[in-house]
Amino acid sequence: MHYKITHTTTYSYSEAVSICHNEVHLTPREMPRQKCLVHRLTIRPNPAVSDQQADYFGNQVTFFTIQQTHRKLVISALSRVEVLPTATPDPLATPAWEVVTQGLKKDLSPSGLDVFQYSHASPQIPVSSVLADYARQSFTPGRPILSALLDLNARIHRDFKYDPTATTVSTPLLEVFRLRRGVCQDFAHLGIGCLRSLGLPARYVSGYLRTNPPPGKARLVGADASHAWLSAYMPGVGWIDIDPTNNSIPQTDHLTLAWGRDYGDVCPVQGVVLGGGNHSMHVAVDVEPLDDNRGSVD
């Protein structure tokens, strides 16, 4: 499946901004099931300095500085991406979840240590007995890890209401748990927090959903903006994505931008400004399926 992705973020300021420094994660990630064929980032006003490099987690991140006075900043990313379906193992054939936690502590290889870092608390996701107790309703003794993970995914989808007005990006995870409502970022953090509280590795994934569903399928929740879900690690299989917002295993309708420990590692656009007064932000996202094999974007 080929997609054209348009992601435009517009900041409007009540007063002039004299200088700003920004960091953006807007380049779709390269991986076996996804290829970024074309990517173009347009910034207005033009940056005085701009650079792109891989961050600690292997995501492509762009840094730029605008030194001219401005009252509006527009960041527009246009990408062409190919997404391939991925096979999902039989949930009952995956190892017991306790075996995974025990194996993590013994694997001192570079790949094992890379996985192990995702089993600890991070700035926005605490390890908590409250989250562990919630997770244990799915992760019963000896249960195969993917079977338990899918059950947890379904329970979060059932127990928590999608409500864009209930939280902000700074709402603490345990407050989200108390409210029983939030958005995709909150539900991804919740699933990750539950797994890490049991000693299991999980990482935060930032990306997009197909904007318009194929005929006969329901529209996915969160398709109007950047989306978030999580990945859990299973020995012998690798990382498995799950989307608690939609109670699904991501396939060709999910497009990956970046991954990290939590939202703070992969925020699509963040920065600091000097001046500006009050500001407003508008984000527009469109993920358009393409029927041909063109290698360029308009």
Buried (B, 14 or more C-beta within 10 A) or exposed (E): BBBBBBBBBBBBBEEEBBBBBBBBBBBBBEEEBBBBBBBEBEBEBEBEEBEEEEBEBEBBBBBBBBBEEBBEBBBBBBBBBBBEEBEEBEBEEBBBBBBBBEEBEEBEEEEBEBBBEBBEBBEBBBBBEBBBEBBBEBBEEEBBBBBBBBBBBBBBBEEBEBEEEBBEEEBEBBEBBEBEBBBBBBBBBBBBBBBBBBBBBBBBBBBBBBBEEEEEEEEBBBBBBBBBBBBBBBBEBEBBBBBBBBBBBBBBBBBBBBBBBBBBBBBBBEBEBEBBEEBEEEBEBBBEBBEEEEEEBE
